[in-house]
Amino acid sequence: MTNLLKCVYVYVLCSSNVSGVHIAVHSALPASAGLGSSAAFATCLVTSLLIGFGRISPSPQPGDEDAVVVRLTESDLRLINSWSFMVEKIIHGRPSGIDNSISTYGQNHHD
């Protein structure tokens, strides 16, 4: 299964009203280097889709003019982490869950 099909699968899971979406990914993360780049991608993708479909509603925070800073609730983070783990399972089969937790929380976090 290609990465595009994996993204479409996640999109369909996020929305009961599938109408269309354009996903463009530009990344400097090295692939296949054991650095958790797939988990970083999964976490960004899942967070974007959950916000886009209104499943989570982050509150804006003051930040510099070049960055968007938001605050996510613990419940939002748990949802992001669980969906990111599901994407990691699609990509890798049996991931440990550590990479998606670090990408979501900034540290290993057990529920």
HUQUIBEL-V283467 format. One record per backbone hydrogen bond with DSSP energy under -1.0 kcal/mol. CO is the residue of the C=O (numbers start at 0). NH is the residue of the N-H. E is the energy in kcal/mol with one decimal. If there is no record, write none. Layout:
co=CO nh=NH e=E
co=CO nh=NH e=E
This chain:
co=1 nh=5 e=-1.8
co=2 nh=6 e=-2.2
co=3 nh=7 e=-2.3
co=4 nh=8 e=-2.3
co=5 nh=9 e=-2.1
co=6 nh=10 e=-2.6
co=7 nh=11 e=-2.6
co=8 nh=12 e=-1.9
co=9 nh=13 e=-2.0
co=10 nh=14 e=-1.5
co=35 nh=39 e=-2.2
co=36 nh=40 e=-2.5
co=37 nh=41 e=-2.8
co=38 nh=42 e=-2.7
co=39 nh=43 e=-2.2
co=40 nh=44 e=-2.8
co=41 nh=45 e=-2.9
co=42 nh=46 e=-2.4
co=43 nh=47 e=-2.4
co=44 nh=48 e=-2.5
co=45 nh=49 e=-2.8
co=46 nh=50 e=-2.3
co=47 nh=51 e=-2.8
co=48 nh=52 e=-2.1
co=49 nh=54 e=-2.2
co=49 nh=55 e=-1.3
co=50 nh=53 e=-1.6
co=58 nh=70 e=-2.4
co=63 nh=66 e=-1.7
co=68 nh=60 e=-2.8
co=70 nh=58 e=-1.9
co=72 nh=76 e=-2.4
co=73 nh=77 e=-2.2
co=74 nh=78 e=-2.1
co=75 nh=79 e=-2.8
co=76 nh=80 e=-2.8
co=77 nh=81 e=-2.5
co=78 nh=82 e=-2.3
co=79 nh=83 e=-2.7
co=80 nh=84 e=-2.3
co=81 nh=85 e=-1.6
co=82 nh=86 e=-2.2
co=83 nh=87 e=-2.4
co=84 nh=88 e=-2.2
co=85 nh=89 e=-1.9
co=86 nh=90 e=-2.4
co=87 nh=91 e=-3.4
co=88 nh=92 e=-1.8
co=91 nh=93 e=-1.2
co=96 nh=100 e=-1.4
co=97 nh=101 e=-2.6
co=98 nh=102 e=-2.4
co=99 nh=103 e=-1.9
co=100 nh=104 e=-3.3
co=101 nh=105 e=-1.9
